[in-house]
Amino acid sequence: MVNNWWGGVTEDNSFGTHDFLNMCELLGAEPYLAGNVGGGTVQELSDWVQYVNFDGKSPMSDLRKQNGREKPWKVKFWGVGNEAWGCGGNMRAEYYADIYRKYATFMADWSNTGGLFRIASGANSSDYNWTEVLMKNIPLNMLSGLALHHYSFVEWNKKGSATDYTEEQYFQTMKTALFMDTLIQKHTAIMDKYDPAKKIALVVDEWGGWYDVQKGTNPGFLYQQNTMRDAMIAGVTLNIFNNHSDRVRMANLAQAINVLQAVILTDQEKMILTPTYHVMEMYNVHQDATLLPVKVTTPDYVLGSRRLPAVSVSASKDSVGITHISLTNIDAKKDQAVSIDVKNLGVKSLTGRILSSNKLQEFNSFENPDRIKPAIFKGASLNGNTVTVKMPPFSVVVLELK
């Protein structure tokens, strides 16, 4: 097929269902598949679910076995379309709600999947009407998650360079990144009207920085470098997700390698880890942990007459009782001092890691792949029941308290 939306190249689909699901299995990653409700059919999606998940005898499971896979992959997460309001069909919310109901009906459940987690194509950023219409018109027993997409950029038509940007452009990008908190609050308020028990997840399955593509690359491939600005986006966004984990139970960088806010960049056999990769690795201590509510009074990051909160924070306690606190200072120029009251945690020791750099625009390159990487953090101290943290400009810190 010709990929009309992204690059105009001929896509031969040589990396297909088996390749992707086997790769996820090797990585220990949970796959998330999106069905085509724009140009595809109900039968096509129903057959795909049966192909990858059914352990009995059927035409689709027989075909899977003929293609070399005896046991099903048991894929749980399924998107019913993607961006149905845009490239997924330019649908109205009312129309898509009916389409969702139709497709979801024929996506069969079997005991070996543990129940399909069906995710509706959700709103584009602040389109709150889309969420209202879907929550009102899709029965809750047919819906597991509702998606939300939001990207951070300077201006939609003037995204600017991924690496050569001013502090003004950085400030604007961080403003749109921090808007994620408002988006989640407002979409959650709508969902709460129809689902007060919060059974339906808000799935932020596309987020991150979006800039002009790197010169010399196909504009449709969205290849861009990844600087400390992207580390700041990752830090504040993950803190926001953590602090709204009662509703946000799944969130994804939709493009993980070589596209937009990638965690890995490759060039033939070469591979580098981006600042975003390192932030996500530092924050993975929060996964499967219990959220600890945390209130922060932060100075502002000031540029001219405009202000943004400089420091964002989230905290959790894991299954063995270790507390982790993640902090991001987005201020481009100033250190920030943070005091944390930990009197109820019984803290006896404190260690930390930091991701920082000498220049906001710095990035890891194939020539210098380790320019930016986590280091031991020595700017935190424990005095009685108070943890004091001195954070450098544009830095991410994760503390471990025992």
RODO-2510 file (C-alpha; in nm, 4 decimals, decimal comma):
residues 402
     n   res          X          Y          Z
     1     m     0,0000     0,0000     0,0000
     2     v     0,1028     0,3621    -0,0392
     3     n     0,1232     0,5450     0,2938
     4     n    -0,0539     0,8655     0,1913
     5     w    -0,0442     1,0200     0,5382
     6     w     0,3184     0,9684     0,6341
     7     g     0,5827     1,0096     0,3683
     8     g     0,4026     0,8916     0,0561
     9     v     0,6195     0,5791     0,0455
    10     t     0,5112     0,2301    -0,0501
    11     e     0,4677     0,0240     0,2662
    12     d     0,5143    -0,3485     0,2071
    13     n     0,4093    -0,4473     0,5595
    14     s     0,7088    -0,6801     0,5817
    15     f     0,7250    -0,6173     0,9578
    16     g     0,3875    -0,7658     1,0361
    17     t     0,1772    -0,9115     1,3141
    18     h     0,4155    -1,1980     1,3966
    19     d     0,7233    -0,9741     1,3891
    20     f     0,5709    -0,7112     1,6162
    21     l     0,4152    -0,9464     1,8700
    22     n     0,7244    -1,1705     1,8842
    23     m     0,9379    -0,8582     1,9411
    24     c     0,7123    -0,7488     2,2277
    25     e     0,7456    -1,0963     2,3757
    26     l     1,1268    -1,0770     2,3564
    27     l     1,1229    -0,7323     2,5179
    28     g     0,8810    -0,8315     2,7910
    29     a     0,6501    -0,5535     2,6689
    30     e     0,2708    -0,5573     2,6594
    31     p     0,1509    -0,5065     2,2988
    32     y    -0,1188    -0,2550     2,2093
    33     l    -0,2820    -0,3054     1,8690
    34     a    -0,5099    -0,0562     1,6922
    35     g    -0,7814    -0,1807     1,4588
    36     n    -0,8585    -0,0017     1,1335
    37     v    -1,2118     0,1366     1,1534
    38     g    -1,1499     0,3927     0,8783
    39     g    -1,0659     0,1794     0,5740
    40     g    -1,1093    -0,1637     0,7334
    41     t    -1,4131    -0,3751     0,8160
    42     v    -1,5708    -0,5280     1,1234
    43     q    -1,4873    -0,8712     0,9840
    44     e    -1,1213    -0,7760     0,9397
    45     l    -1,0827    -0,6640     1,3009
    46     s    -1,2786    -0,9611     1,4330
    47     d    -1,0536    -1,1964     1,2355
    48     w    -0,7388    -1,0220     1,3611
    49     v    -0,8456    -1,0620     1,7243
    50     q    -0,9182    -1,4280     1,6609
    51     y    -0,5867    -1,4749     1,4764
    52     v    -0,3727    -1,3473     1,7640
    53     n    -0,5814    -1,4613     2,0635
    54     f    -0,7890    -1,7729     1,9953
    55     d    -0,6489    -2,1002     2,1325
    56     g    -0,9166    -2,3276     1,9853
    57     k    -0,9764    -2,4432     1,6282
    58     s    -1,0931    -2,1859     1,3751
    59     p    -0,9902    -2,0686     1,0288
    60     m    -0,7910    -1,7820     1,1832
    61     s    -0,6139    -1,9874     1,4496
    62     d    -0,5350    -2,2521     1,1877
    63     l    -0,3825    -1,9818     0,9670
    64     r    -0,1717    -1,8559     1,2572
    65     k    -0,0397    -2,2070     1,3144
    66     q     0,0356    -2,2473     0,9433
    67     n     0,2383    -1,9260     0,9713
    68     g     0,4513    -2,0714     1,2489
    69     r     0,2869    -1,9686     1,5762
    70     e     0,1221    -2,2514     1,7677
    71     k     0,0052    -2,0687     2,0810
    72     p    -0,1812    -1,7354     2,0788
    73     w    -0,0115    -1,4169     2,1993
    74     k    -0,3037    -1,3196     2,4281
    75     v    -0,3061    -0,9524     2,3297
    76     k    -0,5141    -0,7592     2,5814
    77     f    -0,5007    -0,3950     2,4690
    78     w    -0,6918    -0,3023     2,1530
    79     g    -0,7600     0,0391     2,0079
    80     v    -1,0854     0,0606     1,8157
    81     g    -0,9530     0,2968     1,5500
    82     n    -0,7132     0,5860     1,6015
    83     e    -0,7711     0,9624     1,5753
    84     a    -1,1152     0,9055     1,4281
    85     w    -1,1655     1,2853     1,4429
    86     g    -0,8758     1,3346     1,1980
    87     c    -0,6696     1,1032     0,9802
    88     g    -0,8702     0,8071     1,1109
    89     g    -1,1801     0,9158     0,9184
    90     n    -1,2647     1,2809     0,9997
    91     m    -1,5696     1,1508     1,1841
    92     r    -1,8115     1,3368     1,4072
    93     a    -1,8151     1,2182     1,7668
    94     e    -2,1752     1,0953     1,7354
    95     y    -2,0894     0,8907     1,4262
    96     y    -1,7746     0,7434     1,5789
    97     a    -1,9637     0,6425     1,8953
    98     d    -2,1933     0,4272     1,6800
    99     i    -1,8978     0,2895     1,4823
   100     y    -1,7206     0,2020     1,8074
   101     r    -2,0262     0,0153     1,9373
   102     k    -2,0452    -0,1851     1,6146
   103     y    -1,6795    -0,2862     1,6034
   104     a    -1,6510    -0,3509     1,9771
   105     t    -1,9500    -0,5859     1,9621
   106     f    -1,7707    -0,8248     1,7280
   107     m    -1,4337    -0,8195     1,9084
   108     a    -1,4854    -1,1495     2,0881
   109     d    -1,3509    -1,2242     2,4361
   110     w    -1,1970    -1,5565     2,5323
   111     s    -1,0814    -1,6683     2,8719
   112     n    -0,7141    -1,6785     2,7707
   113     t    -0,7005    -1,3004     2,7114
   114     g    -0,8254    -1,2125     3,0581
   115     g    -1,0818    -0,9919     2,8854
   116     l    -1,0049    -0,7520     2,6027
   117     f    -0,9210    -0,3971     2,7073
   118     r    -1,1013    -0,2002     2,4339
   119     i    -0,9923     0,1608     2,3943
   120     a    -1,2007     0,4177     2,2082
   121     s    -1,0369     0,6780     1,9875
   122     g    -1,0463     0,9762     2,2216
   123     a    -1,0219     1,3514     2,2015
   124     n    -0,7714     1,5714     2,0264
   125     s    -0,6332     1,7734     2,3177
   126     s    -0,9073     2,0096     2,4475
   127     d    -1,2012     1,8737     2,2455
   128     y    -1,4106     1,8135     2,5557
   129     n    -1,7274     1,7629     2,3510
   130     w    -1,5740     1,4483     2,2007
   131     t    -1,5316     1,2966     2,5468
   132     e    -1,8833     1,4023     2,6491
   133     v    -2,0446     1,2418     2,3436
   134     l    -1,8528     0,9147     2,3742
   135     m    -1,9130     0,8754     2,7469
   136     k    -2,2821     0,9509     2,6960
   137     n    -2,3383     0,7191     2,3990
   138     i    -2,1130     0,4162     2,4565
   139     p    -2,2342     0,1713     2,7238
   140     l    -1,9739     0,1435     2,9987
   141     n    -1,9673    -0,2358     2,9731
   142     m    -1,8385    -0,2006     2,6152
   143     l    -1,5595     0,0416     2,7043
   144     s    -1,2331    -0,0130     2,8936
   145     g    -1,0439     0,3028     2,8063
   146     l    -1,0837     0,6386     2,6374
   147     a    -0,7824     0,7822     2,4575
   148     l    -0,6411     1,1369     2,4647
   149     h    -0,3751     1,2885     2,2365
   150     h    -0,1750     1,6010     2,3166
   151     y     0,1597     1,7195     2,1805
   152     s     0,3934     1,9937     2,2998
   153     f     0,5221     2,2493     2,0492
   154     v     0,5825     2,6218     1,9962
   155     e     0,3077     2,6779     1,7382
   156     w     0,1368     2,4142     1,5234
   157     n     0,2579     2,5662     1,1959
   158     k     0,5859     2,7004     1,3386
   159     k     0,7243     2,4138     1,5427
   160     g     1,0882     2,5183     1,5076
   161     s     1,4094     2,3178     1,5265
   162     a     1,4463     2,0236     1,7613
   163     t     1,7948     2,1403     1,8651
   164     d     1,8402     2,5078     1,7682
   165     y     1,5771     2,6846     1,9763
   166     t     1,5560     2,9958     2,1914
   167     e     1,4500     3,0230     2,5537
   168     e     1,1270     3,1810     2,4273
   169     q     1,0547     2,8703     2,2196
   170     y     1,1478     2,6495     2,5143
   171     f     0,9096     2,8416     2,7431
   172     q     0,6224     2,8081     2,4949
   173     t     0,6862     2,4345     2,4584
   174     m     0,6855     2,3829     2,8351
   175     k     0,3624     2,5798     2,8636
   176     t     0,1894     2,3385     2,6245
   177     a     0,3434     2,0413     2,8088
   178     l     0,2125     2,1608     3,1464
   179     f    -0,1327     2,2069     2,9890
   180     m    -0,1591     1,8271     3,0113
   181     d    -0,2623     1,8687     3,3764
   182     t    -0,5584     2,0898     3,2825
   183     l    -0,6580     1,8518     3,0036
   184     i    -0,6628     1,5513     3,2346
   185     q    -0,8614     1,7368     3,5004
   186     k    -1,1276     1,8530     3,2539
   187     h    -1,1623     1,5253     3,0639
   188     t    -1,1724     1,3392     3,3969
   189     a    -1,4518     1,5674     3,5232
   190     i    -1,6612     1,4716     3,2192
   191     m    -1,5841     1,1017     3,2618
   192     d    -1,6734     1,1238     3,6318
   193     k    -2,0293     1,2287     3,5427
   194     y    -2,0920     0,9015     3,3609
   195     d    -1,8425     0,6795     3,5427
   196     p    -1,8119     0,7983     3,9049
   197     a    -1,6501     0,4675     4,0051
   198     k    -1,3638     0,5434     3,7620
   199     k    -1,3847     0,2043     3,5951
   200     i    -1,2915     0,3504     3,2560
   201     a    -0,9259     0,4445     3,2103
   202     l    -0,8105     0,7675     3,0500
   203     v    -0,5432     0,6430     2,8094
   204     v    -0,3027     0,9170     2,7007
   205     d    -0,1609     0,7123     2,4164
   206     e     0,0043     0,9954     2,2213
   207     w     0,2070     1,2726     2,3848
   208     g     0,5485     1,4369     2,3639
   209     g     0,7408     1,7106     2,1837
   210     w     0,6825     1,7794     1,8151
   211     y     0,9250     1,9915     1,6106
   212     d     1,0337     2,0349     1,2499
   213     v     1,1894     1,7224     1,1034
   214     q     1,5663     1,6960     1,0815
   215     k     1,6957     1,8411     0,7560
   216     g     1,7656     1,5815     0,4892
   217     t     1,5081     1,3326     0,6201
   218     n     1,1678     1,2464     0,4731
   219     p     0,9208     1,5046     0,6160
   220     g     0,6611     1,2318     0,6627
   221     f     0,8871     1,0227     0,8852
   222     l     0,8953     1,2866     1,1635
   223     y     1,2577     1,2182     1,2589
   224     q     1,3883     1,4655     1,5152
   225     q     1,6666     1,4875     1,7727
   226     n     1,5994     1,4782     2,1464
   227     t     1,7474     1,7391     2,3826
   228     m     1,7188     1,8386     2,7478
   229     r     1,3963     2,0169     2,6510
   230     d     1,2468     1,6738     2,5828
   231     a     1,3757     1,5476     2,9165
   232     m     1,1839     1,8344     3,0781
   233     i     0,8681     1,7439     2,8849
   234     a     0,9040     1,3807     2,9921
   235     g     0,9679     1,4684     3,3574
   236     v     0,6722     1,7032     3,4061
   237     t     0,4369     1,4864     3,1980
   238     l     0,5160     1,1682     3,3889
   239     n     0,4677     1,3544     3,7173
   240     i     0,1264     1,4680     3,5934
   241     f     0,0327     1,1134     3,4919
   242     n     0,1461     0,9768     3,8289
   243     n    -0,0579     1,2323     4,0217
   244     h    -0,3705     1,1470     3,8187
   245     s    -0,3237     0,7705     3,8338
   246     d    -0,6781     0,7207     3,9619
   247     r    -0,7933     0,7899     3,6042
   248     v    -0,4791     0,7793     3,3861
   249     r    -0,3891     0,4119     3,3954
   250     m    -0,2090     0,3856     3,0638
   251     a     0,0072     0,6348     2,8751
   252     n     0,2288     0,5866     2,5724
   253     l     0,4898     0,7592     2,3666
   254     a     0,3291     0,6491     2,0421
   255     q     0,6532     0,6716     1,8473
   256     a     0,9327     0,5034     2,0422
   257     i     1,2153     0,4860     1,7864
   258     n     1,3314     0,7514     1,5379
   259     v     1,0007     0,9426     1,5408
   260     l     0,9057     1,2534     1,7453
   261     q     0,9958     1,2190     2,1153
   262     a     1,1818     0,8935     2,0659
   263     v     1,3604     0,7014     2,3394
   264     i     1,6015     0,5451     2,0885
   265     l     1,7579     0,6821     1,7694
   266     t     1,9278     0,4538     1,5181
   267     d     2,1565     0,4880     1,2172
   268     q     2,2092     0,1540     1,0462
   269     e     2,3795    -0,0602     1,3146
   270     k     2,4335     0,2339     1,5510
   271     m     2,1948     0,3125     1,8385
   272     i     2,1772     0,5882     2,0989
   273     l     1,9625     0,6433     2,4060
   274     t     1,7973     0,9845     2,4257
   275     p     1,7437     1,2071     2,7322
   276     t     1,3785     1,0965     2,7212
   277     y     1,4908     0,7339     2,7524
   278     h     1,6889     0,8168     3,0643
   279     v     1,3978     1,0019     3,2275
   280     m     1,1636     0,7109     3,1642
   281     e     1,4216     0,4665     3,3011
   282     m     1,4655     0,6807     3,6144
   283     y     1,0881     0,7053     3,6645
   284     n     1,0180     0,3339     3,6214
   285     v     1,0547     0,2938     3,9999
   286     h     0,6982     0,4306     4,0222
   287     q     0,5482     0,1488     3,8167
   288     d     0,3381    -0,0935     4,0232
   289     a     0,3985     0,1240     4,3304
   290     t     0,1405     0,3078     4,5448
   291     l     0,0913     0,6792     4,4840
   292     l     0,1824     0,9059     4,7750
   293     p    -0,0020     1,2387     4,7624
   294     v     0,2440     1,5263     4,7582
   295     k     0,1852     1,9002     4,7669
   296     v     0,4488     2,1347     4,6345
   297     t     0,4791     2,5090     4,6744
   298     t     0,7142     2,6083     4,3977
   299     p     0,8743     2,9324     4,2835
   300     d     0,7941     3,0341     3,9278
   301     y     1,0057     3,0054     3,6194
   302     v     0,9854     3,3636     3,4909
   303     l     1,0401     3,4843     3,1360
   304     g     0,9513     3,8498     3,0919
   305     s     0,6065     3,8979     3,2409
   306     r     0,5077     3,5304     3,2064
   307     r     0,5358     3,2606     3,4668
   308     l     0,5241     2,8835     3,4899
   309     p     0,5616     2,6658     3,8018
   310     a     0,9301     2,5755     3,8092
   311     v     0,9200     2,2426     3,9936
   312     s     0,6873     1,9460     3,9525
   313     v     0,6853     1,6446     4,1848
   314     s     0,5359     1,2981     4,2231
   315     a     0,6009     1,0279     4,4819
   316     s     0,5271     0,6624     4,5479
   317     k     0,6042     0,3734     4,7820
   318     d     0,6912     0,0344     4,6337
   319     s     0,6048    -0,3161     4,7516
   320     v     0,9085    -0,3396     4,9822
   321     g     0,8435    -0,0041     5,1467
   322     i     1,0935     0,2122     4,9594
   323     t     0,9732     0,5645     4,8785
   324     h     1,0705     0,7364     4,5527
   325     i     1,0245     1,1060     4,4837
   326     s     1,0703     1,2406     4,1311
   327     l     1,1290     1,6121     4,0754
   328     t     1,1705     1,8169     3,7576
   329     n     1,3010     2,1751     3,7541
   330     i     1,2113     2,3343     3,4188
   331     d     1,3705     2,6724     3,4978
   332     a     1,6182     2,7428     3,2188
   333     k     1,8441     2,9628     3,4337
   334     k     1,7967     2,9150     3,8082
   335     d     1,8667     2,6520     4,0708
   336     q     1,5621     2,5602     4,2752
   337     a     1,5648     2,4619     4,6423
   338     v     1,2908     2,2235     4,7540
   339     s     1,2071     2,1128     5,1094
   340     i     1,0056     1,7951     5,1602
   341     d     0,8384     1,6984     5,4884
   342     v     0,8780     1,3212     5,5322
   343     k     0,7836     1,2877     5,9002
   344     n     0,5370     1,0039     5,8380
   345     l     0,7730     0,7915     5,6289
   346     g     1,0340     0,6879     5,8863
   347     v     1,3220     0,7776     5,6560
   348     k     1,6715     0,6718     5,7663
   349     s     1,8727     0,6980     5,4445
   350     l     1,8611     0,8979     5,1218
   351     t     2,0162     0,8489     4,7801
   352     g     1,9406     0,9996     4,4411
   353     r     2,0096     1,0192     4,0687
   354     i     2,0069     1,3231     3,8416
   355     l     1,9800     1,3917     3,4695
   356     s     2,1240     1,7313     3,3831
   357     s     2,3431     1,9078     3,1314
   358     n     2,5462     2,2245     3,0833
   359     k     2,3300     2,3460     2,7959
   360     l     1,9552     2,3256     2,7432
   361     q     1,9968     2,2422     2,3732
   362     e     2,2407     1,9542     2,4281
   363     f     2,1639     1,6042     2,3001
   364     n     2,3210     1,2627     2,2573
   365     s     2,4668     1,2045     1,9114
   366     f     2,6123     0,9039     1,7344
   367     e     2,9524     1,0680     1,7772
   368     n     2,8925     1,1379     2,1483
   369     p     2,6229     0,8944     2,2667
   370     d     2,6801     0,9414     2,6417
   371     r     2,6912     1,3189     2,6664
   372     i     2,3676     1,3137     2,8690
   373     k     2,3080     1,0264     3,1103
   374     p     2,2027     0,9817     3,4748
   375     a     2,4579     1,0457     3,7487
   376     i     2,4667     1,0148     4,1272
   377     f     2,2907     1,3137     4,2842
   378     k     2,4629     1,4781     4,5791
   379     g     2,2378     1,7814     4,6155
   380     a     1,9908     1,6270     4,8637
   381     s     2,0232     1,6017     5,2413
   382     l     1,8146     1,4588     5,5252
   383     n     1,7834     1,6615     5,8456
   384     g     1,5366     1,5106     6,0902
   385     n     1,2047     1,4869     5,9076
   386     t     1,2994     1,7229     5,6269
   387     v     1,4599     1,6410     5,2931
   388     t     1,6239     1,9430     5,1295
   389     v     1,6958     1,9301     4,7566
   390     k     1,8939     2,1800     4,5518
   391     m     1,8223     2,1228     4,1833
   392     p     2,0250     2,2733     3,8983
   393     p     1,8427     2,4416     3,6088
   394     f     1,6585     2,2114     3,3653
   395     s     1,7234     1,8924     3,5603
   396     v     1,5405     1,5772     3,6646
   397     v     1,6048     1,4149     4,0029
   398     v     1,4730     1,0881     4,1467
   399     l     1,5286     1,0307     4,5196
   400     e     1,5200     0,6953     4,6973
   401     l     1,4228     0,7049     5,0654
   402     k     1,4607     0,4049     5,2952
***
